[in-house]
C-alpha cells in the first residue's frame, strides 16, 4: 500500500476482565484513545487517499457507543473479555464494515488504555 492516513477518537468507559488470573478483576475505568490507520494503494477522487471527514465520523460513532458505559454490557463483548486487544479488533471490524472508507481499508487499529498502555490489531490482508 502506498498511503496511510490516521484518524482518532476518544471515549471514557468502565470495564473489568471477567476471565482473569485469580478471578474477575475489580470494576474500573479508563480514558481510551483509538487510532485507526487506513491505507489506500493510490490517490483517488480529489487526490485523497482517504477522506478524513467520513472516516473520523465513523470512528467517533463507534466510540460514542462505548462512551460513559460499562463495556462488559455491550453485546459485542458477550462471552469475551473487554481487553484492549478485543477492543482494537472490535473497532477495526466495525470501521471496515461501516462503508465510510470508500476505496481504503483498515491497516491497523490501536486502542490506548490510559496514557501508557495500548494494543494494536492488524486485520488479515485481503486476498
C-alpha angles and dihedrals in degrees: 000000000000107000132045124188126183128210125182140201136179136213141169119226147152126232145149132205107245097188101053138133109279093014135294116343118237119273110265140154140236142191102238129201122193122201118189117193111203125191139198132182095228144357114279134180113001089008091283127140090195130003104235095205102064093032093054092042091054092049091049091051090056092046091048090060088063099035113122092355140118098253093204089069094057110108092230090067100048106137093003133096116251092233120152087249091060091042091054091051091047092054093046094051095044093046092049090050094046096085089224097110098072108194094352130090136207110268095178144334124214121195117198116207099201122327099307113032125069145156129205128210122198114194117224114272114260116256 
